Amino acid sequence: MSTTTEERATPTAAEEDMRIPTSRGARFLLMLAVFICAACGLIYELALTALGSYLIGNSVMQTSVVLSVMVFAMGIGSLAAKPLQKRAVGGFALVEGALALVGGLSVLILYVCFAWLRIYMPAMIVVSFVVGLLIGAEIPLLMTLLQRIRRQEAGSAVADMFAVDYIGALVGGLAFPLLLLPAFGQLKGALVVGAVNAVAGVIVVLWIFRRETRRIVRVGLLAGMAAVLAVLGTVYVLADEIEVTARQQLYRDPIVHAETTPYQDIVLTRSTAFTGSPDLRLFLNGDLQFSSVDEYRYHESLVHPAMAGRRSSVLILGGGDALALREVLRYDDVKQVTLVDLDPAVTDLARTYGPLRELNGDALDDPRVTAVNADAFNWLRDARQRYDAVLIDFPDPDTASLAKLYSVEFYHLLGRVLNPGARILVQGGSPFFAPKTYWSVVETIAEAGYATTPYQVDVPSFGNWGFVLATRGKDAPDPVLQLAPDVPRLRFLDTAVLKASTVFPVDRRPRDVRASTLMDPVVLEYTRHEWRDY
């Protein structure tokens, strides 16, 4: 009795069993694919949150939005993948190819949206949703493939898969800051992860289930993967040019130096178009730190009132550009200066980049100076030396990591390294653009047990800017804002300017604000709210 063509095309149960791989090698390869896919998925999440923190600030909000959108989308993706379980091999390969493409290009897409289109937040939500959708679709498909290989109870297969998945997530989470960012940067790092994701998700699975998949399907999926790799490779080659072009859209003047470190995005611009003299500007995460045209106004105001007392030993927290340090070193009786700045890239730039070295007078090469790259909060916890004067030159508290440096607890730690009568000077932001932020800084310093004298000056590139002179002792008289008798020749500051600087206009006088603490960083909320429209 002859069989029909349809019957001959349909494999028997025994034939089907022969097609399904059962070797330990196949199980190992599939687990390896699970491991790599998990690592890649977590890296995509970290890349999106890190990029948002660099470009927008507000790291808590960026992390919350990315993670919540992605987790929600993963649930949708798991449900959407159900129809693909009948063709799990091809479905998984398609999902991984799409994830490799979208995840690999995600940083570039968002950077372009930020630089050219100015629609970063909507774009971030869409990209996070698509990446989460594809990651969620992996789970049921991987579970189906694992059960085919292991021929075991579903619960055991799930346990095996999630164990490897969690280990992969651990490795991915550590690889992102320790390997990918230092070696490739954000844009290229995402592209590399996308390529790895494509190879792991497509080639490994197709190899394991090669007997179960028709040749035309294998060829089609491999061709698709090759196309994905070609796109990622092309973008990788062009990545530096794309990044430079996109970044330049964000700055008025030509960029002469740019780098992304594990801590921040560093950009130097230089131009003579508006001033007639070279204008070198430093930006950290897009925020202006100084303009060489008028930085002397800022740094003279920050440094010299603190040098009116004892000054044998001086501590500078922040100020890695060494411009405040330059002013300190103008006093011959300063014997020792410790400068603590988080990012070694900033101090290296101040030490090696010609125009910046010229501006700071090679201050970091002075034998009296010890430069330390460390988190100032943690450094103070272990510091043993005491200082006569302290200058605090941190960026504005627009992230959680910076807000802790404007907390009551931070100023308590600072008190442990002060000599009796030490004078402390803190940059407090703009009393005009961000009055609540400024007066919260003043209130925080006072709450930590200091007497304070607030004052403000005009710096054209910044606008109106505020500082706080403080001395230890809550019941002590407010410190006198004055210059030392032997103050060097200054370009901006004198006694008359200092006297006037303590007078705040009616609409910028003290506000009803709270002190900021580690557990209640109100200065962060004030900063975000007040600078939002600027």
Kinemage of the C-alpha trace (Angstrom):
@kinemage 1
@onewidth
@group {chain A} dominant
@subgroup {mainchain}
@vectorlist {calphas} color= white
{ca met a 1} P 0.000 0.000 0.000
{ca ser a 2} L 1.567 3.295 -1.081
{ca thr a 3} L 1.677 6.451 1.035
{ca thr a 4} L 0.719 9.933 -0.078
{ca thr a 5} L 3.176 12.788 -0.564
{ca glu a 6} L 1.822 14.509 2.556
{ca glu a 7} L 2.395 11.393 4.641
{ca arg a 8} L 5.942 11.038 3.391
{ca ala a 9} L 6.629 14.710 4.260
{ca thr a 10} L 5.396 14.323 7.820
{ca pro a 11} L 8.069 12.854 10.127
{ca thr a 12} L 7.162 10.127 12.550
{ca ala a 13} L 7.638 10.602 16.274
{ca ala a 14} L 10.806 8.494 16.106
{ca glu a 15} L 12.180 10.591 13.247
{ca glu a 16} L 11.312 13.772 15.111
{ca asp a 17} L 13.182 12.498 18.167
{ca met a 18} L 16.237 11.826 16.013
{ca arg a 19} L 16.177 15.420 14.757
{ca ile a 20} L 16.159 17.042 18.201
{ca pro a 21} L 19.666 17.441 19.651
{ca thr a 22} L 20.247 15.892 23.050
{ca ser a 23} L 24.032 15.965 23.492
{ca arg a 24} L 25.736 17.748 26.353
{ca gly a 25} L 27.429 19.981 23.796
{ca ala a 26} L 24.057 21.181 22.513
{ca arg a 27} L 22.842 21.857 26.050
{ca phe a 28} L 26.012 23.787 26.810
{ca leu a 29} L 25.700 25.905 23.667
{ca leu a 30} L 22.083 26.758 24.368
{ca met a 31} L 22.920 27.742 27.928
{ca leu a 32} L 25.760 29.852 26.540
{ca ala a 33} L 23.266 31.589 24.266
{ca val a 34} L 20.995 32.258 27.274
{ca phe a 35} L 23.974 33.643 29.204
{ca ile a 36} L 25.076 35.986 26.405
{ca cys a 37} L 21.563 37.174 25.616
{ca ala a 38} L 20.959 37.994 29.290
{ca ala a 39} L 24.212 39.936 29.503
{ca cys a 40} L 23.394 41.859 26.326
{ca gly a 41} L 19.869 42.648 27.526
{ca leu a 42} L 21.087 44.167 30.784
{ca ile a 43} L 23.780 46.160 28.981
{ca tyr a 44} L 21.121 47.706 26.739
{ca glu a 45} L 19.239 48.818 29.859
{ca leu a 46} L 22.372 50.267 31.460
{ca ala a 47} L 23.395 52.034 28.248
{ca leu a 48} L 20.014 53.759 28.001
{ca thr a 49} L 20.028 54.893 31.631
{ca ala a 50} L 23.642 56.082 31.459
{ca leu a 51} L 23.040 58.039 28.252
{ca gly a 52} L 20.013 59.747 29.789
{ca ser a 53} L 22.033 60.696 32.858
{ca tyr a 54} L 24.771 62.219 30.690
{ca leu a 55} L 22.458 64.132 28.370
{ca ile a 56} L 19.568 65.122 30.635
{ca gly a 57} L 20.833 64.621 34.181
{ca asn a 58} L 18.220 63.513 36.725
{ca ser a 59} L 19.627 59.976 36.896
{ca val a 60} L 16.875 58.731 39.213
{ca met a 61} L 14.161 59.748 36.747
{ca gln a 62} L 16.056 58.333 33.756
{ca thr a 63} L 16.613 55.008 35.493
{ca ser a 64} L 13.022 54.805 36.693
{ca val a 65} L 11.547 55.510 33.261
{ca val a 66} L 13.843 53.134 31.387
{ca leu a 67} L 13.424 50.235 33.813
{ca ser a 68} L 9.683 50.598 34.299
{ca val a 69} L 9.000 50.891 30.562
{ca met a 70} L 11.281 47.974 29.757
{ca val a 71} L 9.826 45.683 32.416
{ca phe a 72} L 6.305 46.507 31.245
{ca ala a 73} L 7.313 45.859 27.637
{ca met a 74} L 8.931 42.543 28.609
{ca gly a 75} L 5.568 41.337 29.873
{ca ile a 76} L 3.914 42.354 26.603
{ca gly a 77} L 6.728 40.670 24.665
{ca ser a 78} L 6.289 37.395 26.541
{ca leu a 79} L 2.613 37.315 25.612
{ca ala a 80} L 3.272 38.344 22.012
{ca ala a 81} L 5.807 35.529 21.573
{ca lys a 82} L 3.284 32.747 22.216
{ca pro a 83} L 2.425 32.199 18.519
{ca leu a 84} L 6.145 31.887 17.737
{ca gln a 85} L 6.606 28.930 20.099
{ca lys a 86} L 5.412 26.565 17.379
{ca arg a 87} L 8.399 27.687 15.310
{ca ala a 88} L 10.680 28.474 18.198
{ca val a 89} L 14.000 28.203 16.361
{ca gly a 90} L 13.133 30.622 13.578
{ca gly a 91} L 11.158 32.851 15.923
{ca phe a 92} L 14.023 33.132 18.378
{ca ala a 93} L 16.518 33.894 15.605
{ca leu a 94} L 14.252 36.650 14.263
{ca val a 95} L 13.764 38.154 17.716
{ca glu a 96} L 17.504 38.151 18.404
{ca gly a 97} L 18.301 39.699 15.043
{ca ala a 98} L 15.822 42.494 15.672
{ca leu a 99} L 17.067 42.970 19.250
{ca ala a 100} L 20.685 43.114 18.080
{ca leu a 101} L 19.804 45.774 15.515
{ca val a 102} L 17.614 47.950 17.759
{ca gly a 103} L 19.749 47.504 20.880
{ca gly a 104} L 22.996 48.072 19.019
{ca leu a 105} L 21.710 51.260 17.419
{ca ser a 106} L 19.794 52.473 20.490
{ca val a 107} L 22.469 54.854 21.783
{ca leu a 108} L 23.009 56.339 18.332
{ca ile a 109} L 19.263 56.767 17.759
{ca leu a 110} L 18.766 58.567 21.061
{ca tyr a 111} L 21.847 60.747 20.636
{ca val a 112} L 20.629 61.858 17.194
{ca cys a 113} L 17.154 62.532 18.616
{ca phe a 114} L 18.704 64.646 21.366
{ca ala a 115} L 21.164 66.573 19.186
{ca trp a 116} L 19.099 67.200 16.054
{ca leu a 117} L 15.431 66.535 16.775
{ca arg a 118} L 15.214 67.597 20.452
{ca ile a 119} L 12.749 64.813 21.261
{ca tyr a 120} L 14.901 62.787 23.628
{ca met a 121} L 12.341 61.706 26.232
{ca pro a 122} L 9.667 60.429 23.799
{ca ala a 123} L 12.378 58.677 21.786
{ca met a 124} L 13.810 57.087 24.930
{ca ile a 125} L 10.412 55.713 25.906
{ca val a 126} L 9.863 54.244 22.424
{ca val a 127} L 13.334 52.689 22.241
{ca ser a 128} L 13.063 51.314 25.789
{ca phe a 129} L 9.684 49.802 24.951
{ca val a 130} L 10.917 48.124 21.758
{ca val a 131} L 14.048 46.740 23.430
{ca gly a 132} L 11.986 45.496 26.393
{ca leu a 133} L 9.431 43.932 24.032
{ca leu a 134} L 12.141 41.931 22.257
{ca ile a 135} L 13.869 40.913 25.504
{ca gly a 136} L 10.524 39.708 26.859
{ca ala a 137} L 9.919 37.650 23.715
{ca glu a 138} L 13.166 35.762 24.357
{ca ile a 139} L 11.918 34.123 27.533
{ca pro a 140} L 9.132 31.802 26.286
{ca leu a 141} L 11.102 30.939 23.147
{ca leu a 142} L 14.217 30.020 25.128
{ca met a 143} L 12.112 27.955 27.499
{ca thr a 144} L 10.623 26.029 24.570
{ca leu a 145} L 14.054 25.363 23.065
{ca leu a 146} L 15.501 24.288 26.400
{ca gln a 147} L 12.692 21.821 27.016
{ca arg a 148} L 13.287 20.284 23.598
{ca ile a 149} L 16.891 19.611 24.472
{ca arg a 150} L 16.582 18.582 28.112
{ca arg a 151} L 13.400 16.438 27.822
{ca gln a 152} L 12.679 17.267 31.432
{ca glu a 153} L 10.029 18.736 33.632
{ca ala a 154} L 9.108 22.300 32.770
{ca gly a 155} L 9.983 23.503 36.281
{ca ser a 156} L 13.495 22.127 36.035
{ca ala a 157} L 14.010 23.740 32.632
{ca val a 158} L 12.806 27.080 33.989
{ca ala a 159} L 15.165 26.836 36.967
{ca asp a 160} L 18.135 26.079 34.711
{ca met a 161} L 17.323 28.910 32.337
{ca phe a 162} L 16.810 31.563 35.000
{ca ala a 163} L 19.936 30.539 36.897
{ca val a 164} L 22.054 31.088 33.784
{ca asp a 165} L 20.054 34.214 32.899
{ca tyr a 166} L 20.798 35.834 36.268
{ca ile a 167} L 24.498 34.987 36.023
{ca gly a 168} L 24.580 36.531 32.552
{ca ala a 169} L 22.923 39.663 33.889
{ca leu a 170} L 25.596 39.893 36.609
{ca val a 171} L 28.404 39.634 34.079
{ca gly a 172} L 26.749 42.134 31.757
{ca gly a 173} L 26.202 44.587 34.603
{ca leu a 174} L 29.881 44.450 35.547
{ca ala a 175} L 31.179 44.448 31.974
{ca phe a 176} L 29.370 47.673 31.069
{ca pro a 177} L 31.272 50.072 33.396
{ca leu a 178} L 34.492 48.071 33.701
{ca leu a 179} L 35.061 46.945 30.106
{ca leu a 180} L 32.719 48.390 27.506
{ca leu a 181} L 32.708 52.060 28.517
{ca pro a 182} L 36.495 52.370 28.994
{ca ala a 183} L 37.342 50.353 25.853
{ca phe a 184} L 34.678 51.470 23.384
{ca gly a 185} L 32.607 54.313 24.808
{ca gln a 186} L 28.824 54.368 24.817
{ca leu a 187} L 28.065 54.490 21.102
{ca lys a 188} L 30.595 51.880 19.958
{ca gly a 189} L 30.004 49.761 23.052
{ca ala a 190} L 26.315 49.348 22.192
{ca leu a 191} L 27.232 48.385 18.623
{ca val a 192} L 29.674 45.740 19.846
{ca val a 193} L 27.040 44.286 22.160
{ca gly a 194} L 24.552 44.226 19.287
{ca ala a 195} L 26.985 42.230 17.153
{ca val a 196} L 27.626 39.748 19.958
{ca asn a 197} L 23.881 39.468 20.520
{ca ala a 198} L 23.293 38.668 16.829
{ca val a 199} L 25.937 35.959 16.713
{ca ala a 200} L 24.828 34.331 19.973
{ca gly a 201} L 21.149 34.491 19.195
{ca val a 202} L 21.246 33.372 15.589
{ca ile a 203} L 24.307 31.259 14.799
{ca val a 204} L 24.390 29.317 18.059
{ca val a 205} L 20.701 28.435 17.969
{ca leu a 206} L 20.727 27.585 14.252
{ca trp a 207} L 23.731 25.349 14.778
{ca ile a 208} L 22.121 23.500 17.662
{ca phe a 209} L 18.862 22.938 15.775
{ca arg a 210} L 20.309 22.657 12.261
{ca arg a 211} L 18.721 19.218 11.686
{ca glu a 212} L 15.336 20.523 12.749
{ca thr a 213} L 15.369 23.551 10.458
{ca arg a 214} L 14.883 23.561 6.710
{ca arg a 215} L 17.813 24.754 4.617
{ca ile a 216} L 15.899 27.684 3.112
{ca val a 217} L 15.005 28.893 6.611
{ca arg a 218} L 18.595 28.629 7.779
{ca val a 219} L 19.864 30.496 4.734
{ca gly a 220} L 17.256 33.224 5.163
{ca leu a 221} L 18.008 33.706 8.857
{ca leu a 222} L 21.762 33.740 8.269
{ca ala a 223} L 21.325 36.292 5.491
{ca gly a 224} L 19.281 38.453 7.838
{ca met a 225} L 21.924 38.158 10.538
{ca ala a 226} L 24.630 39.093 8.015
{ca ala a 227} L 22.613 42.190 7.103
{ca val a 228} L 22.320 43.149 10.775
{ca leu a 229} L 26.069 42.703 11.275
{ca ala a 230} L 26.756 44.725 8.123
{ca val a 231} L 24.639 47.615 9.422
{ca leu a 232} L 26.250 47.506 12.861
{ca gly a 233} L 29.724 47.239 11.350
{ca thr a 234} L 29.155 50.170 9.000
{ca val a 235} L 27.875 52.344 11.821
{ca tyr a 236} L 30.848 51.273 13.958
{ca val a 237} L 33.274 52.467 11.267
{ca leu a 238} L 31.408 55.771 10.975
{ca ala a 239} L 30.700 56.092 14.717
{ca asp a 240} L 33.365 58.667 15.522
{ca glu a 241} L 32.347 60.913 12.648
{ca ile a 242} L 28.657 60.564 13.527
{ca glu a 243} L 29.317 61.318 17.181
{ca val a 244} L 31.429 64.390 16.401
{ca thr a 245} L 28.817 65.739 13.991
{ca ala a 246} L 25.952 65.133 16.412
{ca arg a 247} L 27.822 66.548 19.378
{ca gln a 248} L 28.742 69.697 17.480
{ca gln a 249} L 25.028 70.406 17.048
{ca leu a 250} L 24.830 70.945 20.807
{ca tyr a 251} L 27.531 73.616 21.021
{ca arg a 252} L 27.820 77.083 19.533
{ca asp a 253} L 31.609 77.005 19.144
{ca pro a 254} L 33.888 74.451 17.455
{ca ile a 255} L 34.710 71.450 19.641
{ca val a 256} L 38.440 70.985 20.151
{ca his a 257} L 38.309 68.079 22.589
{ca ala a 258} L 35.627 65.600 23.581
{ca glu a 259} L 35.597 62.369 25.555
{ca thr a 260} L 33.174 60.268 27.531
{ca thr a 261} L 34.460 58.831 30.791
{ca pro a 262} L 32.763 56.490 33.262
{ca tyr a 263} L 31.744 59.628 35.171
{ca gln a 264} L 30.722 62.236 32.609
{ca asp a 265} L 30.859 63.677 29.112
{ca ile a 266} L 33.726 66.177 28.739
{ca val a 267} L 33.764 68.781 25.961
{ca leu a 268} L 36.109 71.705 25.313
{ca thr a 269} L 35.163 74.359 22.755
{ca arg a 270} L 37.297 77.203 21.454
{ca ser a 271} L 36.328 80.249 19.412
{ca thr a 272} L 37.183 83.907 18.758
{ca ala a 273} L 33.998 84.740 16.873
{ca phe a 274} L 32.229 86.676 19.635
{ca thr a 275} L 34.983 88.130 21.783
{ca gly a 276} L 37.905 88.821 19.481
{ca ser a 277} L 40.129 86.801 21.852
{ca pro a 278} L 40.300 83.030 22.307
{ca asp a 279} L 37.330 81.776 24.296
{ca leu a 280} L 38.039 78.316 25.713
{ca arg a 281} L 35.001 76.728 27.364
{ca leu a 282} L 34.711 73.545 29.402
{ca phe a 283} L 31.418 71.637 29.532
{ca leu a 284} L 30.670 68.640 31.762
{ca asn a 285} L 27.552 66.720 30.731
{ca gly a 286} L 26.567 69.753 28.684
{ca asp a 287} L 26.836 72.228 31.597
{ca leu a 288} L 29.255 75.123 31.230
{ca gln a 289} L 32.054 75.054 33.816
{ca phe a 290} L 34.012 78.101 32.699
{ca ser a 291} L 34.678 80.526 29.862
{ca ser a 292} L 38.263 81.714 29.590
{ca val a 293} L 37.006 85.210 28.781
{ca asp a 294} L 35.583 85.815 32.269
{ca glu a 295} L 36.542 82.827 34.436
{ca tyr a 296} L 38.814 85.112 36.489
{ca arg a 297} L 35.692 86.782 37.928
{ca tyr a 298} L 34.378 83.459 39.180
{ca his a 299} L 37.667 82.087 40.506
{ca glu a 300} L 38.795 85.289 42.182
{ca ser a 301} L 35.430 85.399 43.978
{ca leu a 302} L 35.705 81.734 44.962
{ca val a 303} L 39.286 81.785 46.228
{ca his a 304} L 40.527 85.073 47.656
{ca pro a 305} L 37.978 85.701 50.433
{ca ala a 306} L 38.963 82.290 51.867
{ca met a 307} L 42.655 83.253 51.772
{ca ala a 308} L 42.175 86.220 54.114
{ca gly a 309} L 42.887 84.013 57.146
{ca arg a 310} L 45.455 81.316 57.798
{ca arg a 311} L 46.409 79.546 54.566
{ca ser a 312} L 49.427 77.359 55.087
{ca ser a 313} L 47.465 74.276 54.017
{ca val a 314} L 44.580 74.464 51.545
{ca leu a 315} L 42.044 71.851 50.418
{ca ile a 316} L 40.245 72.174 47.077
{ca leu a 317} L 37.291 69.843 46.496
{ca gly a 318} L 36.331 69.702 42.826
{ca gly a 319} L 37.986 72.239 40.549
{ca gly a 320} L 39.855 69.659 38.478
{ca asp a 321} L 40.478 72.278 35.770
{ca ala a 322} L 43.047 73.782 38.231
{ca leu a 323} L 41.830 77.367 37.767
{ca ala a 324} L 40.979 77.826 41.448
{ca leu a 325} L 44.309 76.155 42.226
{ca arg a 326} L 46.068 78.781 40.094
{ca glu a 327} L 44.672 81.531 42.314
{ca val a 328} L 45.630 79.716 45.527
{ca leu a 329} L 49.225 79.301 44.379
{ca arg a 330} L 49.607 83.054 43.944
{ca tyr a 331} L 50.192 83.218 47.722
{ca asp a 332} L 53.837 82.404 48.464
{ca asp a 333} L 53.131 81.355 52.048
{ca val a 334} L 50.861 78.497 50.936
{ca lys a 335} L 52.932 75.422 51.728
{ca gln a 336} L 50.677 72.567 50.713
{ca val a 337} L 47.523 72.168 48.582
{ca thr a 338} L 45.425 69.032 48.191
{ca leu a 339} L 43.077 68.943 45.203
{ca val a 340} L 40.410 66.213 45.172
{ca asp a 341} L 38.494 65.677 41.928
{ca leu a 342} L 36.528 62.585 40.959
{ca asp a 343} L 37.458 62.228 37.297
{ca pro a 344} L 41.114 61.628 36.361
{ca ala a 345} L 40.296 62.653 32.781
{ca val a 346} L 39.630 66.220 33.935
{ca thr a 347} L 42.876 66.581 35.879
{ca asp a 348} L 44.796 64.910 33.031
{ca leu a 349} L 43.285 67.426 30.627
{ca ala a 350} L 44.271 70.289 32.928
{ca arg a 351} L 47.795 68.915 33.090
{ca thr a 352} L 48.345 68.076 29.411
{ca tyr a 353} L 46.051 70.121 27.122
{ca gly a 354} L 48.053 73.148 25.974
{ca pro a 355} L 45.420 75.934 26.026
{ca leu a 356} L 44.089 74.775 29.403
{ca arg a 357} L 47.601 74.472 30.827
{ca glu a 358} L 48.285 78.009 29.688
{ca leu a 359} L 45.105 79.187 31.377
{ca asn a 360} L 45.816 77.472 34.707
{ca gly a 361} L 49.535 78.284 34.639
{ca asp a 362} L 50.612 74.629 34.898
{ca ala a 363} L 49.260 74.722 38.435
{ca leu a 364} L 49.093 70.940 38.798
{ca asp a 365} L 52.860 70.697 38.261
{ca asp a 366} L 53.616 72.924 41.242
{ca pro a 367} L 55.534 70.874 43.869
{ca arg a 368} L 53.214 72.139 46.613
{ca val a 369} L 50.235 70.398 44.999
{ca thr a 370} L 48.921 66.884 45.610
{ca ala a 371} L 46.141 65.870 43.221
{ca val a 372} L 43.836 63.016 44.235
{ca asn a 373} L 41.205 61.414 42.024
{ca ala a 374} L 38.464 60.250 44.367
{ca asp a 375} L 34.881 60.822 45.388
{ca ala a 376} L 35.103 63.781 47.776
{ca phe a 377} L 32.497 62.376 50.173
{ca asn a 378} L 34.334 59.083 50.599
{ca trp a 379} L 37.715 60.799 50.659
{ca leu a 380} L 36.651 62.980 53.587
{ca arg a 381} L 35.607 59.911 55.580
{ca asp a 382} L 39.206 58.675 55.595
{ca ala a 383} L 41.083 62.005 55.566
{ca arg a 384} L 43.396 62.720 58.484
{ca gln a 385} L 45.178 65.950 57.545
{ca arg a 386} L 43.737 69.276 58.672
{ca tyr a 387} L 43.512 72.443 56.584
{ca asp a 388} L 43.440 76.195 57.121
{ca ala a 389} L 41.232 76.948 54.120
{ca val a 390} L 38.823 74.867 52.037
{ca leu a 391} L 37.446 75.712 48.592
{ca ile a 392} L 34.469 73.698 47.329
{ca asp a 393} L 33.957 73.959 43.588
{ca phe a 394} L 31.504 71.217 42.642
{ca pro a 395} L 29.087 71.340 39.708
{ca asp a 396} L 25.510 72.267 40.563
{ca pro a 397} L 23.577 69.515 42.421
{ca asp a 398} L 21.481 68.314 39.481
{ca thr a 399} L 22.095 64.597 40.057
{ca ala a 400} L 21.811 62.377 43.119
{ca ser a 401} L 25.574 61.798 43.182
{ca leu a 402} L 26.220 65.553 43.270
{ca ala a 403} L 23.406 66.314 45.714
{ca lys a 404} L 25.174 64.283 48.425
{ca leu a 405} L 28.059 66.792 48.177
{ca tyr a 406} L 25.626 69.533 49.215
{ca ser a 407} L 24.224 67.680 52.226
{ca val a 408} L 24.345 68.297 55.964
{ca glu a 409} L 26.250 65.039 56.343
{ca phe a 410} L 28.917 66.173 53.866
{ca tyr a 411} L 29.573 69.388 55.769
{ca his a 412} L 29.729 67.430 59.027
{ca leu a 413} L 32.471 65.280 57.485
{ca leu a 414} L 34.233 68.427 56.313
{ca gly a 415} L 34.423 69.682 59.874
{ca arg a 416} L 36.765 66.807 60.760
{ca val a 417} L 39.543 68.164 58.517
{ca leu a 418} L 39.399 71.839 59.585
{ca asn a 419} L 41.941 73.636 61.696
{ca pro a 420} L 40.535 76.108 64.239
{ca gly a 421} L 39.399 79.268 62.464
{ca ala a 422} L 39.496 77.660 59.028
{ca arg a 423} L 37.615 79.536 56.311
{ca ile a 424} L 35.444 77.566 53.861
{ca leu a 425} L 34.169 78.885 50.561
{ca val a 426} L 31.417 77.079 48.628
{ca gln a 427} L 30.059 77.839 45.172
{ca gly a 428} L 26.287 77.763 45.644
{ca gly a 429} L 24.779 78.294 42.199
{ca ser a 430} L 22.820 81.265 40.929
{ca pro a 431} L 20.670 83.314 43.336
{ca phe a 432} L 18.907 84.758 40.275
{ca phe a 433} L 18.177 81.648 38.178
{ca ala a 434} L 17.894 79.213 41.095
{ca pro a 435} L 17.247 81.136 44.331
{ca lys a 436} L 15.756 78.204 46.248
{ca thr a 437} L 18.758 76.071 45.367
{ca tyr a 438} L 21.179 78.766 46.490
{ca trp a 439} L 19.479 79.510 49.800
{ca ser a 440} L 19.077 75.780 50.459
{ca val a 441} L 22.857 75.458 50.164
{ca val a 442} L 23.248 78.315 52.670
{ca glu a 443} L 20.695 76.703 55.028
{ca thr a 444} L 22.394 73.299 54.705
{ca ile a 445} L 25.802 74.695 55.649
{ca ala a 446} L 24.273 76.511 58.634
{ca glu a 447} L 22.386 73.372 59.720
{ca ala a 448} L 25.705 71.500 59.779
{ca gly a 449} L 27.056 73.916 62.403
{ca tyr a 450} L 28.697 76.749 60.475
{ca ala a 451} L 28.393 80.511 60.566
{ca thr a 452} L 27.795 81.790 57.052
{ca thr a 453} L 28.132 84.911 54.935
{ca pro a 454} L 26.351 84.656 51.566
{ca tyr a 455} L 27.413 86.883 48.666
{ca gln a 456} L 26.932 87.142 44.915
{ca val a 457} L 28.754 88.515 41.867
{ca asp a 458} L 28.148 88.781 38.133
{ca val a 459} L 29.988 86.461 35.756
{ca pro a 460} L 28.846 87.266 32.184
{ca ser a 461} L 29.027 83.693 30.880
{ca phe a 462} L 27.102 82.398 33.920
{ca gly a 463} L 24.989 85.366 34.896
{ca asn a 464} L 24.481 86.229 38.560
{ca trp a 465} L 26.357 83.716 40.729
{ca gly a 466} L 26.411 83.020 44.437
{ca phe a 467} L 28.984 81.874 46.986
{ca val a 468} L 28.965 81.104 50.706
{ca leu a 469} L 31.821 81.956 53.068
{ca ala a 470} L 31.661 79.858 56.243
{ca thr a 471} L 33.518 79.142 59.456
{ca arg a 472} L 33.010 76.333 61.957
{ca gly a 473} L 30.778 77.206 64.907
{ca lys a 474} L 27.048 77.703 64.636
{ca asp a 475} L 27.043 80.376 67.355
{ca ala a 476} L 30.187 82.066 66.056
{ca pro a 477} L 29.864 85.503 64.427
{ca asp a 478} L 29.376 85.444 60.681
{ca pro a 479} L 32.764 85.454 58.951
{ca val a 480} L 33.904 88.808 57.629
{ca leu a 481} L 34.030 88.994 53.852
{ca gln a 482} L 37.387 90.601 53.158
{ca leu a 483} L 40.635 90.263 51.265
{ca ala a 484} L 44.037 89.596 52.793
{ca pro a 485} L 46.306 92.635 53.224
{ca asp a 486} L 48.848 90.997 50.907
{ca val a 487} L 46.307 89.890 48.279
{ca pro a 488} L 47.929 89.713 44.833
{ca arg a 489} L 46.820 92.073 42.099
{ca leu a 490} L 43.320 91.045 40.966
{ca arg a 491} L 41.439 91.836 37.760
{ca phe a 492} L 37.910 91.883 39.202
{ca leu a 493} L 37.674 91.690 42.953
{ca asp a 494} L 38.443 94.441 45.467
{ca thr a 495} L 37.096 95.568 48.833
{ca ala a 496} L 34.333 97.703 47.311
{ca val a 497} L 33.092 94.863 45.111
{ca leu a 498} L 33.087 92.482 48.076
{ca lys a 499} L 31.137 94.939 50.227
{ca ala a 500} L 28.496 95.336 47.535
{ca ser a 501} L 28.320 91.583 46.891
{ca thr a 502} L 26.625 90.903 50.234
{ca val a 503} L 23.583 92.960 49.239
{ca phe a 504} L 20.900 90.859 47.557
{ca pro a 505} L 18.019 92.517 45.670
{ca val a 506} L 14.566 92.256 47.203
{ca asp a 507} L 13.415 89.490 44.839
{ca arg a 508} L 16.480 87.340 45.565
{ca arg a 509} L 16.783 87.532 49.333
{ca pro a 510} L 16.588 84.443 51.615
{ca arg a 511} L 13.717 82.057 50.882
{ca asp a 512} L 11.772 79.658 53.067
{ca val a 513} L 13.738 76.555 52.115
{ca arg a 514} L 14.940 73.414 53.832
{ca ala a 515} L 18.387 72.033 54.458
{ca ser a 516} L 19.390 69.110 52.247
{ca thr a 517} L 20.381 65.727 53.678
{ca leu a 518} L 21.356 62.355 52.258
{ca met a 519} L 17.907 60.935 52.955
{ca asp a 520} L 16.045 64.069 51.921
{ca pro a 521} L 18.037 65.716 49.081
{ca val a 522} L 15.747 68.704 48.625
{ca val a 523} L 18.522 70.657 46.909
{ca leu a 524} L 18.241 68.205 44.025
{ca glu a 525} L 14.535 68.904 43.576
{ca tyr a 526} L 15.068 72.650 43.842
{ca thr a 527} L 17.788 72.492 41.180
{ca arg a 528} L 15.753 70.384 38.771
{ca his a 529} L 12.696 72.588 39.105
{ca glu a 530} L 14.443 75.949 38.872
{ca trp a 531} L 16.838 75.165 36.020
{ca arg a 532} L 14.239 73.265 33.985
{ca asp a 533} L 13.292 76.235 31.792
{ca tyr a 534} L 16.909 77.261 31.203
